[in-house]
């Protein structure tokens, strides 16, 4: 789980610290982030996205390089028409400049504090158009220490690899060569994650300490939704696989029939409890040779009769819940899940019921951005974070617990938020649309006069 994030010159975040701890010794497993439109909530989510992209970058580029060159001669406007899994390739190659604050000469710096099995550490990365410094602090053998420290001094790369982590001197030398070739464009975590995929497990286990392997596995197992989920380009046995490729329809090998049965069961539990008119959730299956084609259907009460409706014909809100469902349940299985605008297109009461039902069952970490203020009435105050912006554009993110304000039933967090006590809420009272209408009409009259 993440314990804190510090960021400088990251997109719209000049200098911000995000403390995810519930107490001095306990980390929040559920966090909801509020803030006005344009305040930078998505950029908080992008901090997690960058970490995963920076860890996957070398693998992604290798995969993309193997795609025939003719494939890339597709006009940009046609990319959206491609299948989702292919279209996402266009967005995956790491472009560090996209994460930089505009018109900023100083480097971007990010430090991620984390905890695995109650052992704390941090990962630090500093970059402009390329990475200029990177270091990882965690368990190095039986004691805590730096697993590696790498930085660029003029044109020279200074490298320090901990001998307790990289166990074989010959392999250590090979990694030094990899750093000299690729570091800067790629992070060392990315170089290592590619090594873990490229080489067999026995070789990696014999040469790299399990401490750094578990960190990389945790990062790759994260799921981050910003508009679209990141495509995972890793082999099935590399991270924990819990899901179908597509929860609504697709094709799997016959031996994966248990995955379909498992999902049918959990979706049945969820949707029959969340929707009054859904009586059953079923997968229709068509077997051909060694493969199974499956499609999700809802048996719904319509006009006094049960009708079987394919999920693809459901409302956008229901389809969004389906898209996020597999992501959310990852947090029940010990994974870190980060969702931007979780409530987009979903009724406030339904989303409140989902969150309040799941929050105490989380074994990993679920971090969301939301505009659902109903949650403010019932969530513990340490779970509620407000992203605020002052008049100079400086941003802070704090849990409302840190404000030291007593929250009571007749003075609840929702009322206090609407009163602007915590910030993070639009301050505009009135927009003069009459003046806008006049300006439009006046401009049209002027245009007509110029024509005559």
N, C-alpha and C positions, 0 to 999 in steps of 0.2 A: 504494500500500500504506500501511497505517497504521503509524506508528512509535511512537506513545504515545497514551494517553488519560488525562486527569486529570478526576476527577469529585468534586464536593462536594454533599452532601445529595440524592443521586440514589437514590430508593427506599431500599434497606437499606444503601447505600454512603455512609457519612458523609464520608470523605475518603480517596480511593484513587488511586493512580497505577499504570497498566498500561503497562509498558515492553515494546514488541514488537520491540525491536532484538536482533539476534543478536550483533552486535559494534558498535563505534562507527560503522562505515561501512556495515554490512549489516543489512538488516531480515529478520526471520523470515518465511518464506513459509508455513510450517505451524506451528500452535500448538495444543496440546491442553491444556485446562484441567480440573484435578481439584479436588475439594472435597467435603466431606460434604453430605448433603441439607440444604437450607435455608440453605446458606452464602452464596448470592447469585450462583451461576454464571449462572443465567438473567438476572439483572440486568446482568451483564457483556454478554451478548448484546443485551439491551434498549438498551444505550448505542448500539449500531450501528443498531438499529431506529429509535430516536428521530431520529438524524441523517437517515435516509432519509425518515421521515415528515415531519420538519420541512421537508425540501426539496420534498416532494410535496404539502404540505397545501393550498395554494391551488387547485391543479389538482384534487385530490380533492374539495374542497368544491364546486367548479364542476360537476363531473360529478354529484355527489349532488344538487345543486340542480336539475338537469335531469330527475331521475327524478320521475314523476308523484307528487303528494302522497298519492294513494290507496295507493301502494305501501307507504308507511311506517306504515299503519294495521294492521300485522301484529303479533299478540301476540308478546312476547319469546320465549316458549317454542317458537314456530314457526320462529324464525330458523334453528335448526340443521337444519331440514328443507328449507331452500332450497338450490338449487344452490350449490356452494362459492364460485364467483366472485361471486354476488350476496350471499351471507351475509357475505362478507368486507367488503363496503361498510359494514356496521354497525360494523366494528371499525377502520376506517381514518381516520376524522376525528380529527385531532390534538387530544388532551386533555392539555395540559401538566401539569395537576394529578395525572394518573395516574403521572407520573414523579417526583413530588416525594416527599421523605422525610416520613412521617407526623408530625404534630405538630411541624413544624420551621418557625420564623419566617424564618430566613435563606433567601436565594434559592438555587436550584440553579444550579451552575456546571459547565460541561463544556468541556474543550479537547481537540480532536482533532488530533494531529500526523500528518502524512501526507507521502508522497513520490511524485511522479509523474515518471518519466524522470529519476530521481536529483536532482530539484529539490524541496527540502523547503519545507513551509509548515504553517500551522495554522489551524483554525477554532474560534472561541470563541463560546459562547452562554450567556446568563445569564437565568433566568426565575423567576417565581413562578407565578401563574395566567396571566400573559402574559409575552412576551419583554421584557426591560428593557435588554439589551445584546447586541450581536452584532458580530463583526469577523472578517475574513479576511485572512491574511498569506500571500503567495506571490509569484510573479514578477509584478512590475508593470512591464511593458516588459522591458528587459534586466536590470533589477536587482530584488532582492527588496524588498518593502515592503507596506504595507497596501493591499489592493484596495478595502476599504471599512471604515468604523467608524461604528456607529450606536448611540446609547444614549438612554435616557429620563432627563431631569433634571427632576424634578417632573412637570409635564404637558407639557413641551417635548421634542420629539425633535431631538437633535443629530445631524446627518448629515455625513459626510465621504466623498465618492466620489472615487476616484483618476482623474484625467483620462487616464492612460495605459490605463485599463481601459474606461472609458465614453467613447468616442471622439468623439461628436457632442454638442455643447452643448445643442441642442434636445432630443435624446433624454435627456440627463442631467437636464434640467428635468422631463421627463415622469416619469422614475423618482423624482425628488424628490416629485412629487405622489402617485405610487403609495405611497411610503413613508408620507407623511402620512395617506393613507386607510387603509392596510391593515397597516402594520408594528406589531408588538405581538401581534396575533392571529396574523399570519403572519411568518415570517422573511424577510429580504431574499433569501436563496437561493431560497425558495419563490416569491417575487414574480418573480424572474428566470427560474426554470424555467418558470413559467406564460407569461411573455413569449416564451420560446424555443419553446414549443408553439403559442402563439396567433399569433405573427407568422411570416412566411416566413423561410427560412434565409438568403437573401441580405440581407435587412434586418438580421437579428441579427448576421451576420458583419461587416456594414459598421459596426455601432454598438457592439458589445461585443467586447472582446479575447478571443481564443481561449483565453487562460489561464483565465479564469473559466468559459468554456463547458466546457472539458475537466474541470474540477473537478466541475461539476454533472453532467456525463455519467457520470463515475466513480461518483458517489454513487447516481445512479438505476440504474446497471448492477449495483450490489451485490445480492446475494440473501441475505436473512436468514430463517432458519427459527426461529420461536419458536412452538411448537404448530402453527401454519399459516404458510405463506409469505405475504409481503405481496403483495397484488395490484398489478400494475404498470399504472397508468392513464396510459400514454404511447403516442404513435403508433408504429407499427412502425419507421419510419425514424429515430426519435429516439435510441434506444439500439441497441446491437448485438443483433440477433435471431438466436438460434441454435437455438430449440426449437419443438416443437409445443406447442399450447395444453395438451394432455394427452398424456403419453407412452404411456398405456395404450389410449385410444380417443378418437375424435372425428371431426370433419369438417374438411377443408381444401379449398381450391380446387385444381383439377387441376395448376396450375403449381407447386404445392408438393409434388409427388410426390417430388422429390429429397430433401426433408426426411424423409419416411417411409423412403426407401431408406437415407439416411445413418444414421438411428437404428436401423434394422434391422441394419445392419452393425456398429455399435459395441456394441449390446446383445448381438449374437451373440458377439462377441469376449469381452465381459465375462462373461456368464452361462455360456457353455460352459466357461470356465476356472474360474469360481468355484463351480459346482455340478456334482457328478459325474453326476447323473441327467439334466441338461438337455443335449440333443444339438443343438438348433437353436432359434433364436428367429425367429419369422416374424410379419409383419403380414398379416392377412387383409383384403383390399381389396374394396370394393363401389363401383363407379363409377355415378353418376347425374348426367346432364347435365354441368354444369361443376364438380361436386363429387365428392370421394372420401371415403367413410366407411371408417375403418380401425380395426382392433382387434388388440391384441397377443396372441399365443399362444406357449406354450412346448411344444416337442416333447420329451416326457420319456420316459425308460425306466421303465416300470411293469410289474412282473411279467413281465419278459422281452420286452415289446412296447413299441413307440413309440406314445405316445398324445398327441394334441394337446389341450392344456389352456389355456383362456382365462386371461389373467393375473388377471382379477377373481376367479377361484376359488383363487388361490394363498394361501399363509399370510400372516398379518399382517406377519411379518418380511420376506418377499420383497416384499410390496407397499410396505413402508416403504423398502426399498432402491430400488425403482422410483421412488417419490416423490422420493427424495433424489438419484437418479442424475444427473438433468439439472442439479440444483443443483451437485453436486460437480464435474462436468466444466467448469462455468464457471470454476473456478480453474485449469484447464488452458489456458484461453483469455484469461488476464490479468485476470480479474475477482476482486473480493473476495467471498468466500463465508463466511458465519457460520452454524453449525449448532448448535442446542442439543440436548443428549442424542442425539448421532448414533447411539449404539449401542442405543437403546431398542428392544427386541424382536428384536435381531439377535445371533446367536451371537458370542461373544467372539473365537473363532478366525477366523471369516469377516471380522469387522470389522477385526481386526488385519491380516489379509492384504490387505484393501482399502486400508487406510491406508498400510501399508508399501510397497505397490505404487505408490500415487499420489504419495506425498510428494515424490519427487525429480523428478516431471514437472510440478509446479505452476509456472506462470509468473505467476500473480496471488498471491492470499493465501487460505489456507484456515484458518479458526479454528473449533475445535470445543470443546464441553464433553462430557465422557465419564466413565463409571465403569469403563471397560475397562482393568484394571490390567495385562493382558498386554502392552499397548503400552509400559509402563514398562520392560520388559526390553530393548527394542531401539531405542526412539526416542533420538535425541541429547538430552542433558540440557537444551540451550538451547531445545528445542521443548516441554519439559514445564513447565507452570505450575501452581502450587498456590495456591488461594484459601483463606486461613486466617483464622480468627476468634479473637480473644483473649477473655478473660473479661469485658471491658468492651464486647464487641460490635464492636470496631474490626477492620476487615478489611484484609488486604494480599494482593497477588497478585504472585508472583515466580517466575521460572524457577528450577529446582533448581540451575542453574549458579551462581546468585548466592549459594547457601548455602556454596560453597567446600568441599564434601565430595567426596572422591574416590570415584567410582563405578566399581566393578570387577565382573568376572563373578561372583565369589563374595560380592560385597557390592553387588548391583545396586539400581537405583532402586526397583524394586518391593518388595524386602525392606525397604529403608530407609523407604519410604512406609508400609508396614504397621506398622513399628516406631514410627511417629509422628514420625520425625526432621524431616519437612518440615511437619508439621501437616496440616490439611485432611482429617482422617479422624475418624470417630466415636470418642469416647473411652469410651462406655458398654461395660462388660464383661458385665454380667448384668442381665436384667430379670426381676423376680420375678412371673411369671405366676400362681404359686400365691396370692400376695397379691391379685392382680387378681381371680382366681376367687373367693376368699373375700369380697372386697368386693362382687362381683356377687351372690353368694348371700345375703350379709348384708342388702343393700339389698332383695332380693326378699322375705326373711323380714319385714323391717320394714314393707314395703308391705302384706303379707298381714295383719300384726297390726293395722295401721290400718284395714283393711277390716272386720275382725271387731270 
